[in-house]
Amino acid sequence: MKTFCLTTMIVLLLSGSFGIVNAQNVKEKACLDNTEQFYLTSNYVKGENYRIQVSLPLNYAASKKFYPVYYFADGDVAFGMIKEIADLLMMGNDIKDIIVVGIGYGQGFENWNIKRTRDLTPTNDTVWNQGWISGGADNFLKFIKYELFPVINKNYRTNPDSIAIGGHSLGGLLNSYILFKQPELFKNYVIGSPFLIWDKKIISKLENEYFSKHKELNCNVYIYYGSMDLKDEIIIPTNEFIQSIQAHNYQGINLVTRIYEGETHTSVPAVAITYGLKTIFKP
């Protein structure tokens, strides 16, 4: 396993009696503590070599514990933020010690956007896919279940009975899909600003189909969005989704919902992550 570091430019300032006398740009590595990364080639998502980033609790090396794991897609843009928030919460005993696993691509912003549209969407939707390939969620879930889980469980001390998945926007869409397609895959779900308008609100149809055959849903679910999010695309479909889950009154579910006042689609994740981790990983 390789330590995950970010390339940056460090400016060294050499001060003298009368101020700065010299400055030099030096390339160094800014590393995230207790963090590793590796690449994992999938047989289910053809040709994809996923970048997997793993953050371990600060006391991991000194302990013999087995830890809950928090998985999430969009690791390319969210891993550092989630890892640092989790570290602070663990330091303050606000949450259990957890392992954080980000799933990404490591190929730049544009490729991230294209590939997440492929992996995080359950069906093809020509209205919303921006001309990109979509509908690859089932293959992506096979990658997680049959390829990623075994590697993480083999190389780290994990508690498979206490795993969680987080996601925002298309990630929230994916997690809503998992919740009613393969709910046993995770014990805890963080569903942020889910893009539930996708494919004529297909997730609502899936939830109703699930309820026709099942009356139990044994998991913890935290759903959030910002009050200034996209009204037609996010707020209205999410409210309908929440209301349907509440009306069906599944046995065993612990549903927590929250609206963050004044937050937009892009600003709300940074606010909501703390509350989400505290909700699903109470000490």
VOBALO-105728 format. One record per residue: residue number from 1; x, y, z of N, C-alpha, C in turn. Coordinates in Angstrom, 1 decimal, decimal comma, m for minus. Example, Ala and Ser with C-alpha at 12.3 -4.5 7.8 and 13.67 -1.06 7.14 Angstrom:
2
REC     i   n.east   n.north     n.up   ca.east   ca.north    ca.up   c.east   c.north     c.up
REC     1     13,2      m5,7      7,8      12,3       m4,5      7,8     13,2      m3,3      7,8
REC     2     12,8      m2,2      7,1      13,7       m1,1      7,1     12,9       0,0      7,9
This chain:
283
REC     i   n.east   n.north     n.up   ca.east   ca.north    ca.up   c.east   c.north     c.up
REC     1      0,8      m1,2      0,0       0,0        0,0      0,0      0,9       1,3      0,0
REC     2      0,5       2,3     m0,7       1,2        3,5     m0,8      0,6       4,6      0,0
REC     3      1,5       5,4      0,6       0,9        6,6      1,3      0,4       7,6      0,3
REC     4     m0,8       8,2      0,6      m1,4        9,1     m0,3     m0,9      10,5      0,0
REC     5     m0,3      11,2     m1,0       0,2       12,5     m0,8     m0,3      13,4     m1,9
REC     6     m0,4      14,7     m1,6      m0,8       15,7     m2,6      0,4      16,5     m3,0
REC     7      0,7      16,7     m4,3       1,8       17,5     m4,7      1,4      19,0     m4,5
REC     8      2,3      19,8     m4,0       2,0       21,2     m3,8      3,3      22,0     m3,9
REC     9      3,2      23,3     m3,9       4,4       24,2     m3,9      4,5      24,8     m2,6
REC    10      5,6      24,6     m1,9       5,9       25,2     m0,6      6,9      26,4     m0,8
REC    11      6,5      27,5     m0,3       7,3       28,7     m0,4      8,1      28,9      0,9
REC    12      9,4      28,8      0,8      10,3       28,9      2,0     10,8      30,4      2,1
REC    13     10,5      31,0      3,2      10,8       32,4      3,4     12,0      32,5      4,4
REC    14     13,1      33,0      3,9      14,3       33,2      4,8     14,3      34,6      5,2
REC    15     14,2      34,8      6,5      14,1       36,2      7,0     15,4      36,7      7,6
REC    16     15,7      37,9      7,4      16,9       38,5      8,0     16,5      39,7      8,8
REC    17     17,5      40,5      9,2      17,3       41,6     10,1     16,4      42,7      9,4
REC    18     16,4      42,8      8,1      15,6       43,8      7,4     14,5      43,2      6,6
REC    19     14,0      42,0      7,0      12,9       41,4      6,3     13,3      40,2      5,4
REC    20     12,6      39,9      4,4      12,8       38,7      3,6     14,0      38,9      2,7
REC    21     15,0      38,0      2,7      16,2       38,2      1,9     16,2      37,2      0,8
REC    22     15,4      36,1      0,8      15,5       35,1     m0,2     14,2      34,3     m0,2
REC    23     13,7      33,8     m1,3      12,6       33,0     m1,4     12,8      31,9     m2,5
REC    24     12,3      30,7     m2,2      12,6       29,7     m3,2     11,4      28,8     m3,2
REC    25     10,9      28,4     m4,5       9,8       27,5     m4,6     10,4      26,1     m4,6
REC    26      9,9      25,3     m3,8      10,3       23,9     m3,6      9,2      22,9     m3,7
REC    27      9,2      22,0     m4,7       8,2       21,0     m4,8      8,3      19,9     m3,7
REC    28      7,3      19,7     m2,9       7,3       18,7     m1,9      6,0      18,0     m1,9
REC    29      5,8      17,0     m1,0       4,6       16,3     m0,9      3,8      16,6      0,4
REC    30      2,6      17,0      0,2       1,8       17,3      1,4      0,9      16,0      1,7
REC    31      1,3      15,3      2,7       0,7       14,0      2,9     m0,4      14,0      4,0
REC    32     m1,4      13,2      3,7      m2,5       13,0      4,7     m2,1      11,9      5,7
REC    33     m2,1      12,2      7,0      m1,6       11,2      7,9     m2,5      10,0      8,0
REC    34     m1,9       8,9      8,3      m2,6        7,6      8,4     m3,5       7,2      7,2
REC    35     m3,0       7,6      6,1      m3,7        7,4      4,8     m2,9       6,7      3,8
REC    36     m3,6       5,7      3,1      m2,9        5,0      2,1     m3,8       5,0      0,8
REC    37     m3,2       4,7     m0,3      m4,0        4,5     m1,5     m3,5       3,4     m2,4
REC    38     m4,3       2,8     m3,2      m3,9        1,8     m4,2     m4,9       1,8     m5,3
REC    39     m4,6       1,1     m6,4      m5,5        1,0     m7,5     m6,0      m0,4     m7,6
REC    40     m7,2      m0,5     m8,0      m7,9       m1,8     m8,1     m8,6      m1,9     m9,5
REC    41     m8,2      m2,8    m10,3      m8,8       m3,0    m11,6    m10,0      m3,9    m11,5
REC    42    m11,1      m3,5    m12,1     m12,3       m4,2    m12,0    m12,6      m5,1    m13,2
REC    43    m13,1      m6,3    m13,0     m13,6       m7,2    m14,0    m15,0      m6,9    m14,4
REC    44    m15,7      m6,2    m13,5     m17,2       m5,9    m13,8    m17,4      m4,6    m14,5
REC    45    m16,6      m3,6    m14,2     m16,6       m2,3    m14,9    m15,4      m2,4    m15,9
REC    46    m15,6      m2,8    m17,1     m14,5       m3,1    m18,0    m13,6      m1,9    m18,2
REC    47    m12,3      m2,3    m18,1     m11,3       m1,3    m18,3    m11,0      m0,3    m17,2
REC    48    m11,8      m0,4    m16,1     m11,7        0,7    m15,1    m10,7       0,2    m14,0
REC    49     m9,8       1,2    m13,7      m8,8        1,0    m12,7     m9,0       2,0    m11,6
REC    50     m9,8       1,6    m10,6     m10,2        2,5     m9,5     m9,1       2,9     m8,6
REC    51     m9,1       4,2     m8,2      m8,2        4,7     m7,2     m8,9       4,6     m5,8
REC    52     m8,4       3,8     m4,9      m9,0        3,6     m3,6     m8,1       4,3     m2,6
REC    53     m8,8       5,2     m1,8      m8,1        5,9     m0,8     m8,6       5,4      0,6
REC    54     m7,7       5,2      1,5      m8,1        4,6      2,8     m7,5       5,4      3,9
REC    55     m8,3       5,9      4,9      m7,8        6,6      6,0     m8,1       5,7      7,3
REC    56     m7,1       5,6      8,1      m7,2        4,7      9,3     m7,3       5,6     10,5
REC    57     m7,9       5,1     11,6      m7,9        5,8     12,9     m6,5       6,1     13,4
REC    58     m6,3       7,1     14,1      m5,0        7,5     14,6     m4,4       6,4     15,4
REC    59     m5,2       5,7     16,2      m4,6        4,6     17,0     m4,6       3,3     16,4
REC    60     m4,8       3,2     15,1      m5,0        1,9     14,4     m3,8       1,0     14,6
REC    61     m2,6       1,5     14,4      m1,4        0,6     14,5     m1,2       0,0     15,9
REC    62     m1,6       0,8     16,9      m1,4        0,4     18,3     m2,5      m0,5     18,9
REC    63     m3,6      m0,6     18,1      m4,7       m1,4     18,7     m4,9      m2,7     17,9
REC    64     m5,8      m3,5     18,5      m6,2       m4,7     17,8     m7,7      m4,8     17,5
REC    65     m8,3      m3,6     17,5      m9,7       m3,5     17,3    m10,1      m3,8     15,8
REC    66    m11,4      m4,1     15,6     m12,0       m4,2     14,3    m12,9      m3,0     14,2
REC    67    m12,8      m2,3     13,0     m13,5       m1,0     12,9    m14,6      m1,0     11,9
REC    68    m15,7      m0,2     12,1     m16,6        0,1     11,1    m16,0       0,8      9,9
REC    69    m16,6       0,7      8,7     m16,0        1,3      7,5    m17,0       2,2      6,9
REC    70    m16,6       3,4      6,5     m17,4        4,4      5,8    m16,9       4,5      4,4
REC    71    m17,7       3,9      3,5     m17,4        3,9      2,0    m18,1       5,1      1,4
REC    72    m17,6       5,6      0,3     m18,3        6,6     m0,5    m17,6       6,7     m1,8
REC    73    m18,5       7,0     m2,9     m18,0        7,3     m4,2    m17,6       8,8     m4,2
REC    74    m17,1       9,3     m5,3     m16,6       10,7     m5,4    m15,4      10,9     m4,6
REC    75    m14,6       9,9     m4,4     m13,4       10,0     m3,5    m12,4      11,1     m4,1
REC    76    m12,5      11,3     m5,4     m11,6       12,2     m6,1    m11,8      13,7     m5,5
REC    77    m13,0      14,0     m5,1     m13,2       15,4     m4,7    m13,6      15,5     m3,2
REC    78    m13,9      14,4     m2,6     m14,5       14,4     m1,2    m13,6      13,7     m0,2
REC    79    m12,6      13,0     m0,6     m11,9       12,1      0,4    m11,2      13,0      1,4
REC    80    m10,4      14,0      1,0      m9,7       14,8      2,0    m10,6      15,4      3,0
REC    81    m11,7      16,0      2,6     m12,7       16,7      3,5    m13,2      15,7      4,5
REC    82    m13,7      14,5      4,0     m14,4       13,6      4,9    m13,4      13,0      5,8
REC    83    m12,2      12,7      5,4     m11,1       12,1      6,2    m10,8      13,0      7,4
REC    84    m10,6      14,3      7,1     m10,2       15,3      8,1    m11,4      15,5      9,1
REC    85    m12,6      15,6      8,6     m13,7       15,8      9,5    m13,9      14,6     10,4
REC    86    m13,7      13,4      9,9     m13,8       12,1     10,7    m12,7      12,1     11,7
REC    87    m11,5      12,5     11,4     m10,4       12,6     12,3    m10,7      13,5     13,5
REC    88    m11,2      14,6     13,2     m11,6       15,6     14,3    m12,7      15,0     15,2
REC    89    m13,7      14,4     14,6     m14,8       13,8     15,4    m14,3      12,7     16,2
REC    90    m13,4      11,8     15,7     m12,8       10,7     16,5    m12,0      11,2     17,6
REC    91    m11,2      12,3     17,3     m10,4       12,9     18,4    m11,2      13,4     19,5
REC    92    m12,4      13,9     19,2     m13,2       14,5     20,3    m14,2      13,5     20,9
REC    93    m14,1      12,2     20,5     m15,0       11,1     20,9    m16,4      11,4     20,5
REC    94    m16,6      12,2     19,4     m18,0       12,4     19,0    m18,5      11,3     18,1
REC    95    m17,6      10,5     17,6     m18,0        9,3     16,8    m17,1       8,1     17,2
REC    96    m17,5       6,9     16,8     m16,6        5,8     17,0    m15,4       5,9     16,1
REC    97    m14,3       5,2     16,4     m13,2        5,1     15,5    m13,6       4,4     14,3
REC    98    m13,4       4,9     13,1     m13,8        4,3     11,8    m12,7       4,3     10,8
REC    99    m12,8       3,4      9,8     m12,0        3,5      8,6    m12,8       4,2      7,5
REC   100    m12,1       5,1      6,8     m12,8        5,8      5,7    m12,2       5,3      4,4
REC   101    m13,1       5,0      3,5     m12,6        4,5      2,1    m13,3       5,3      1,0
REC   102    m12,5       6,0      0,3     m13,0        6,7     m0,9    m12,8       6,0     m2,2
REC   103    m13,7       6,0     m3,1     m13,6        5,3     m4,4    m13,6       6,4     m5,4
REC   104    m12,5       6,4     m6,2     m12,4        7,4     m7,3    m11,7       6,9     m8,5
REC   105    m11,1       7,8     m9,3     m10,5        7,4    m10,6     m9,1       8,0    m10,7
REC   106     m8,8       9,1    m10,1      m7,5        9,7    m10,2     m7,1      10,1    m11,6
REC   107     m8,1      10,6    m12,4      m7,9       11,0    m13,8     m8,3      12,4    m14,1
REC   108     m8,4      13,2    m13,1      m8,8       14,6    m13,3    m10,3      14,9    m13,2
REC   109    m10,7      16,2    m13,1     m12,1       16,5    m12,9    m13,0      16,1    m14,0
REC   110    m12,6      16,3    m15,2     m13,6       16,0    m16,3    m13,8      14,5    m16,4
REC   111    m12,8      13,7    m16,3     m13,0       12,3    m16,3    m13,8      11,8    m15,1
REC   112    m13,6      12,4    m14,0     m14,4       12,1    m12,8    m15,9      12,3    m13,0
REC   113    m16,2      13,4    m13,6     m17,6       13,8    m13,9    m18,2      12,8    m14,9
REC   114    m17,5      12,4    m15,9     m18,0       11,5    m16,9    m18,2      10,1    m16,3
REC   115    m17,2       9,6    m15,5     m17,2        8,3    m15,0    m18,2       8,1    m13,9
REC   116    m18,4       9,1    m13,1     m19,4        9,0    m12,0    m20,8       8,9    m12,6
REC   117    m21,0       9,6    m13,7     m22,3        9,5    m14,4    m22,6       8,1    m14,8
REC   118    m21,6       7,4    m15,3     m21,7        6,0    m15,6    m21,9       5,1    m14,4
REC   119    m21,2       5,3    m13,4     m21,2        4,4    m12,2    m22,3       4,6    m11,2
REC   120    m22,7       5,8    m11,1     m23,7        6,1    m10,0    m25,1       6,2    m10,4
REC   121    m25,4       5,9    m11,6     m26,8        6,0    m12,1    m27,3       4,6    m12,4
REC   122    m28,6       4,3    m12,0     m29,1        2,9    m12,1    m29,6       2,6    m13,5
REC   123    m29,9       3,6    m14,3     m30,5        3,4    m15,6    m30,0       4,5    m16,6
REC   124    m30,2       4,3    m17,8     m29,8        5,3    m18,8    m30,9       6,4    m18,9
REC   125    m30,6       7,6    m18,8     m31,5        8,7    m18,9    m30,9       9,8    m19,9
REC   126    m31,4       9,8    m21,1     m30,9       10,7    m22,1    m31,2      12,2    m21,8
REC   127    m32,1      12,4    m20,9     m32,5       13,8    m20,5    m31,4      14,4    m19,7
REC   128    m30,9      13,6    m18,7     m30,0       14,2    m17,7    m28,5      13,7    m17,8
REC   129    m28,2      12,8    m18,7     m26,8       12,2    m18,7    m25,8      13,1    m19,5
REC   130    m26,2      14,2    m20,0     m25,3       15,2    m20,7    m24,6      14,5    m21,8
REC   131    m25,2      13,5    m22,4     m24,6       12,8    m23,5    m23,6      11,8    m23,2
REC   132    m23,4      11,6    m21,9     m22,4       10,6    m21,4    m23,0       9,2    m21,2
REC   133    m22,2       8,2    m21,0     m22,8        6,9    m20,7    m23,3       6,9    m19,3
REC   134    m24,5       6,3    m19,2     m25,1        6,2    m17,8    m25,7       4,8    m17,7
REC   135    m26,2       4,5    m16,4     m26,8        3,3    m16,2    m25,9       2,1    m15,8
REC   136    m24,8       2,5    m15,2     m23,8        1,4    m14,9    m23,8       1,0    m13,4
REC   137    m24,8       1,4    m12,6     m24,7        1,2    m11,2    m24,6      m0,3    m10,8
REC   138    m25,3      m1,1    m11,5     m25,3       m2,6    m11,1    m23,9      m3,1    m11,3
REC   139    m23,1      m2,8    m12,3     m21,8       m3,2    m12,5    m20,9      m2,6    m11,4
REC   140    m21,1      m1,3    m11,1     m20,3       m0,7    m10,0    m20,6      m1,3     m8,7
REC   141    m21,8      m1,7     m8,4     m22,1       m2,4     m7,1    m21,4      m3,8     m7,1
REC   142    m21,3      m4,5     m8,2     m20,6       m5,7     m8,3    m19,1      m5,5     m8,0
REC   143    m18,6      m4,4     m8,5     m17,2       m4,1     m8,2    m17,0      m3,9     m6,6
REC   144    m17,9      m3,2     m6,0     m17,8       m2,9     m4,6    m18,0      m4,2     m3,8
REC   145    m19,0      m5,0     m4,2     m19,3       m6,2     m3,4    m18,3      m7,3     m3,6
REC   146    m17,9      m7,6     m4,8     m17,1       m8,8     m5,1    m15,6      m8,5     m5,2
REC   147    m15,2      m7,2     m5,4     m13,8       m6,9     m5,6    m13,2      m6,0     m4,5
REC   148    m14,0      m4,9     m4,2     m13,5       m4,0     m3,2    m13,6      m4,5     m1,8
REC   149    m14,8      m4,9     m1,4     m15,0       m5,5     m0,1    m13,9      m6,5      0,3
REC   150    m13,7      m7,5     m0,5     m12,7       m8,5     m0,1    m11,3      m8,0      0,1
REC   151    m10,9      m7,0     m0,7      m9,6       m6,4     m0,5     m9,5      m5,6      0,8
REC   152    m10,5      m4,8      1,0     m10,5       m4,0      2,3    m10,5      m4,9      3,5
REC   153    m11,4      m5,9      3,5     m11,5       m6,8      4,6    m10,3      m7,7      4,8
REC   154     m9,6      m7,9      3,8      m8,4       m8,7      3,9     m7,2      m7,9      4,5
REC   155     m7,1      m6,7      4,0      m5,9       m5,9      4,4     m6,1      m5,0      5,6
REC   156     m7,3      m4,8      6,1      m7,6       m4,0      7,2     m8,5      m4,7      8,2
REC   157     m8,4      m4,3      9,5      m9,2       m4,9     10,5    m10,6      m4,2     10,5
REC   158    m11,5      m4,8      9,8     m12,8       m4,2      9,6    m13,9      m5,0     10,3
REC   159    m15,0      m4,3     10,6     m16,2       m5,0     11,1    m17,3      m4,9     10,0
REC   160    m17,4      m6,0      9,2     m18,3       m6,0      8,1    m19,8      m5,8      8,5
REC   161    m20,1      m6,0      9,8     m21,5       m5,9     10,2    m21,8      m4,4     10,5
REC   162    m20,9      m3,5     10,4     m21,1       m2,1     10,7    m20,6      m1,2      9,7
REC   163    m20,9      m1,5      8,4     m20,4       m0,7      7,3    m21,4       0,3      6,8
REC   164    m21,0       1,4      6,3     m21,8        2,5      5,9    m21,4       3,0      4,5
REC   165    m22,4       3,6      3,8     m22,0        4,2      2,5    m22,6       5,7      2,5
REC   166    m21,8       6,6      2,0     m22,2        8,0      1,9    m22,2       8,4      0,5
REC   167    m23,0       9,5      0,1     m22,9       10,0     m1,2    m23,8      11,2     m1,4
REC   168    m23,4      12,1     m2,3     m24,1       13,3     m2,5    m24,5      13,4     m4,0
REC   169    m25,7      14,0     m4,3     m26,1       14,2     m5,6    m26,3      12,9     m6,4
REC   170    m25,5      12,6     m7,4     m25,6       11,3     m8,0    m25,2      10,2     m7,0
REC   171    m24,3      10,5     m6,1     m24,0        9,6     m5,0    m25,2       9,3     m4,2
REC   172    m26,0      10,3     m3,9     m27,3       10,1     m3,1    m28,2       9,3     m3,9
REC   173    m28,3       9,5     m5,3     m29,1        8,7     m6,1    m28,7       7,2     m6,0
REC   174    m27,4       7,0     m6,1     m26,9        5,6     m6,0    m27,3       5,0     m4,7
REC   175    m27,1       5,7     m3,6     m27,4        5,1     m2,3    m28,8       4,8     m2,1
REC   176    m29,7       5,7     m2,7     m31,1        5,4     m2,6    m31,5       4,2     m3,4
REC   177    m30,8       4,0     m4,5     m31,0        2,7     m5,3    m30,5       1,5     m4,5
REC   178    m29,4       1,6     m3,9     m28,9        0,4     m3,1    m29,9       0,1     m2,0
REC   179    m30,4       1,1     m1,4     m31,3        1,0     m0,2    m32,5       0,1     m0,5
REC   180    m33,0       0,2     m1,8     m34,2       m0,5     m2,1    m34,0      m1,6     m3,2
REC   181    m32,7      m1,8     m3,6     m32,3       m2,8     m4,5    m31,5      m3,9     m3,8
REC   182    m30,6      m3,5     m3,0     m29,7       m4,4     m2,2    m29,5      m3,9     m0,8
REC   183    m30,5      m3,7      0,0     m30,4       m3,0      1,3    m29,5      m3,8      2,3
REC   184    m29,3      m5,0      2,1     m28,4       m5,8      2,9    m26,9      m5,5      2,7
REC   185    m26,6      m4,8      1,6     m25,2       m4,5      1,3    m24,5      m3,6      2,3
REC   186    m25,3      m2,7      2,9     m24,8       m1,8      4,0    m25,8      m1,7      5,1
REC   187    m25,2      m1,4      6,3     m26,1       m1,2      7,5    m26,5       0,2      7,7
REC   188    m25,7       1,2      7,2     m25,9        2,6      7,3    m25,9       3,3      6,0
REC   189    m26,8       4,2      5,8     m26,9        5,0      4,5    m26,9       6,5      4,8
REC   190    m26,0       7,2      4,1     m26,0        8,7      4,1    m26,4       9,1      2,7
REC   191    m27,6       9,7      2,5     m28,1       10,1      1,2    m28,2      11,6      1,2
REC   192    m27,3      12,2      0,5     m27,2       13,7      0,4    m27,8      14,2     m0,9
REC   193    m28,7      15,2     m0,8     m29,2       15,9     m2,0    m29,4      14,9     m3,2
REC   194    m30,1      13,8     m3,0     m30,1       12,8     m4,1    m30,8      13,3     m5,3
REC   195    m30,3      13,0     m6,5     m30,8       13,4     m7,8    m31,9      12,5     m8,2
REC   196    m33,0      12,5     m7,4     m34,1       11,5     m7,6    m35,1      11,8     m8,7
REC   197    m34,8      12,9     m9,5     m35,6       13,2    m10,7    m35,1      12,3    m11,8
REC   198    m34,0      11,6    m11,6     m33,4       10,7    m12,6    m34,4       9,7    m13,2
REC   199    m34,4       9,6    m14,5     m35,2        8,6    m15,2    m36,7       8,6    m14,7
REC   200    m37,3       9,8    m14,7     m38,7        9,9    m14,3    m39,0       9,4    m12,9
REC   201    m38,1       9,7    m12,0     m38,2        9,3    m10,6    m38,3       7,8    m10,4
REC   202    m37,3       7,1    m11,1     m37,3        5,7    m11,0    m37,1       5,1     m9,6
REC   203    m36,5       5,9     m8,7     m36,2        5,4     m7,4    m37,6       5,3     m6,6
REC   204    m38,5       6,2     m6,9     m39,8        6,2     m6,2    m40,5       4,9     m6,6
REC   205    m40,4       4,6     m7,9     m41,1        3,3     m8,4    m40,4       2,1     m7,7
REC   206    m39,1       2,1     m7,6     m38,4        1,0     m7,0    m38,8       0,9     m5,5
REC   207    m38,9       2,0     m4,8     m39,3        2,0     m3,4    m40,7       1,4     m3,2
REC   208    m41,6       1,7     m4,1     m43,0        1,2     m4,0    m43,0      m0,3     m4,3
REC   209    m42,2      m0,7     m5,3     m42,1       m2,1     m5,6    m41,5      m2,9     m4,4
REC   210    m40,5      m2,3     m3,7     m39,9       m3,0     m2,6    m40,9      m3,1     m1,5
REC   211    m41,7      m2,1     m1,2     m42,7       m2,1     m0,2    m43,8      m3,2     m0,4
REC   212    m44,1      m3,4     m1,7     m45,1       m4,4     m2,0    m44,7      m5,9     m1,6
REC   213    m43,4      m6,1     m1,4     m42,9       m7,4     m1,0    m42,2      m7,4      0,3
REC   214    m41,9      m6,3      0,9     m41,1       m6,2      2,1    m41,7      m5,2      3,1
REC   215    m41,8      m5,5      4,3     m42,3       m4,5      5,3    m41,2      m4,1      6,3
REC   216    m40,0      m4,7      6,2     m38,9       m4,4      7,1    m37,8      m3,8      6,3
REC   217    m37,0      m2,9      6,9     m35,8       m2,3      6,4    m34,9      m2,1      7,5
REC   218    m34,0      m3,0      7,8     m33,2       m3,0      9,0    m31,9      m2,2      8,8
REC   219    m32,0      m0,9      8,8     m30,8       m0,1      8,6    m31,0       1,4      9,1
REC   220    m29,9       2,1      9,2     m30,0        3,5      9,6    m29,9       4,3      8,4
REC   221    m30,8       5,3      8,2     m30,8        6,1      7,0    m30,8       7,6      7,4
REC   222    m29,9       8,3      6,8     m29,8        9,8      7,1    m29,9      10,5      5,7
REC   223    m30,9      11,3      5,5     m31,2       12,0      4,3    m31,1      13,5      4,6
REC   224    m30,4      14,2      3,7     m30,3       15,7      3,9    m30,3      16,4      2,6
REC   225    m30,6      17,7      2,6     m30,4       18,6      1,5    m30,3      20,0      2,0
REC   226    m29,9      21,0      1,2     m29,9       22,4      1,6    m31,2      23,1      1,2
REC   227    m31,6      24,1      2,0     m32,8       24,8      1,7    m32,8      25,6      0,4
REC   228    m31,5      25,9     m0,1     m31,4       26,6     m1,3    m30,9      25,7     m2,5
REC   229    m31,2      24,4     m2,3     m30,9       23,4     m3,4    m31,8      23,6     m4,5
REC   230    m31,6      22,8     m5,6     m32,5       22,9     m6,8    m33,9      22,4     m6,4
REC   231    m34,9      23,2     m6,6     m36,2       22,9     m6,1    m36,8      21,7     m6,8
REC   232    m36,9      21,8     m8,2     m37,6       20,8     m8,9    m36,8      19,5     m9,0
REC   233    m35,4      19,6     m9,1     m34,6       18,4     m9,3    m34,2      17,7     m8,0
REC   234    m34,1      18,5     m6,9     m33,7       17,9     m5,6    m34,8      18,0     m4,5
REC   235    m35,2      19,2     m4,2     m36,0       19,3     m3,0    m37,4      18,6     m3,1
REC   236    m38,1      18,8     m4,2     m39,4       18,2     m4,3    m39,3      16,7     m4,4
REC   237    m38,5      16,1     m5,2     m38,4       14,6     m5,3    m37,9      14,0     m4,0
REC   238    m37,0      14,7     m3,3     m36,5       14,2     m2,0    m37,6      14,2     m0,9
REC   239    m38,3      15,3     m0,9     m39,5       15,3      0,1    m40,5      14,2     m0,2
REC   240    m40,8      14,0     m1,5     m41,7       12,9     m1,8    m41,1      11,6     m1,4
REC   241    m39,8      11,4     m1,6     m39,2       10,1     m1,2    m39,2       9,9      0,3
REC   242    m38,9      10,9      1,1     m39,0       10,8      2,5    m40,4      10,5      3,0
REC   243    m41,4      11,2      2,4     m42,8       11,0      2,8    m43,3       9,6      2,5
REC   244    m42,8       9,1      1,4     m43,2        7,7      1,1    m42,6       6,7      2,0
REC   245    m41,3       6,9      2,4     m40,7        6,0      3,3    m41,4       6,1      4,7
REC   246    m41,7       7,3      5,1     m42,4        7,4      6,4    m43,8       6,8      6,4
REC   247    m44,5       7,0      5,3     m45,9        6,4      5,1    m45,8       4,9      5,1
REC   248    m44,8       4,3      4,6     m44,7        2,9      4,6    m44,3       2,3      5,9
REC   249    m43,7       3,1      6,8     m43,5        2,7      8,2    m42,8       1,4      8,3
REC   250    m41,6       1,3      7,6     m40,9        0,0      7,6    m40,4      m0,3      9,0
REC   251    m40,5      m1,6      9,4     m40,1       m2,1     10,7    m38,5      m2,1     10,6
REC   252    m37,9      m1,6     11,7     m36,5       m1,7     11,8    m35,7      m0,6     11,3
REC   253    m36,3       0,3     10,6     m35,6        1,5     10,0    m35,4       2,6     11,0
REC   254    m34,3       3,2     11,0     m34,0        4,4     11,8    m33,8       5,5     10,8
REC   255    m34,8       6,3     10,5     m34,7        7,4      9,5    m34,5       8,7     10,1
REC   256    m33,5       9,4      9,7     m33,2       10,8     10,2    m33,1      11,7      9,0
REC   257    m33,8      12,8      9,0     m33,8       13,7      7,9    m33,4      15,1      8,4
REC   258    m32,8      15,9      7,5     m32,4       17,2      8,0    m32,3      18,2      6,8
REC   259    m32,8      19,4      6,9     m32,7       20,4      5,9    m31,8      21,5      6,5
REC   260    m30,7      21,8      5,7     m29,7       22,8      6,2    m30,1      24,2      5,6
REC   261    m30,5      25,1      6,4     m31,0       26,4      6,0    m29,8      27,2      5,4
REC   262    m30,1      27,8      4,2     m29,1       28,7      3,6    m28,1      28,0      2,8
REC   263    m28,1      26,7      2,7     m27,1       25,9      2,0    m27,6      25,5      0,6
REC   264    m26,6      25,5     m0,4     m26,9       25,2     m1,7    m26,5      23,7     m2,0
REC   265    m26,7      23,3     m3,3     m26,3       21,9     m3,6    m24,8      21,7     m3,4
REC   266    m24,0      22,7     m3,7     m22,6       22,5     m3,5    m22,0      22,8     m2,2
REC   267    m22,7      23,7     m1,4     m22,2       24,1     m0,1    m22,6      23,1      1,0
REC   268    m23,7      22,4      0,8     m24,3       21,6      1,9    m23,5      20,4      2,4
REC   269    m22,7      19,7      1,4     m22,0       18,5      1,9    m21,0      18,8      3,1
REC   270    m20,3      19,9      3,0     m19,3       20,2      4,1    m20,0      20,4      5,4
REC   271    m21,2      20,9      5,4     m22,0       21,1      6,6    m22,6      19,8      7,1
REC   272    m23,1      19,0      6,2     m23,9       17,8      6,5    m23,0      16,6      6,9
REC   273    m21,8      16,6      6,5     m20,9       15,4      6,7    m20,8      15,2      8,3
REC   274    m20,5      16,3      9,0     m20,3       16,1     10,4    m21,6      15,5     11,1
REC   275    m22,7      16,0     10,8     m24,0       15,5     11,4    m24,2      14,1     10,9
REC   276    m23,9      13,8      9,7     m24,2       12,4      9,2    m23,3      11,4      9,9
REC   277    m22,0      11,7     10,0     m21,1       10,8     10,7    m21,5      10,6     12,2
REC   278    m22,0      11,7     12,8     m22,4       11,6     14,2    m23,7      10,8     14,4
REC   279    m24,5      10,9     13,3     m25,8       10,1     13,3    m25,6       8,6     13,2
REC   280    m24,7       8,2     12,3     m24,5        6,8     12,1    m23,4       6,1     12,8
REC   281    m22,5       6,9     13,4     m21,4        6,3     14,1    m21,3       6,8     15,6
REC   282    m22,5       6,9     16,2     m22,5        7,3     17,6    m21,6       6,4     18,5
REC   283    m20,8       7,1     19,4     m19,9        6,3     20,2    m20,6       5,4     21,2
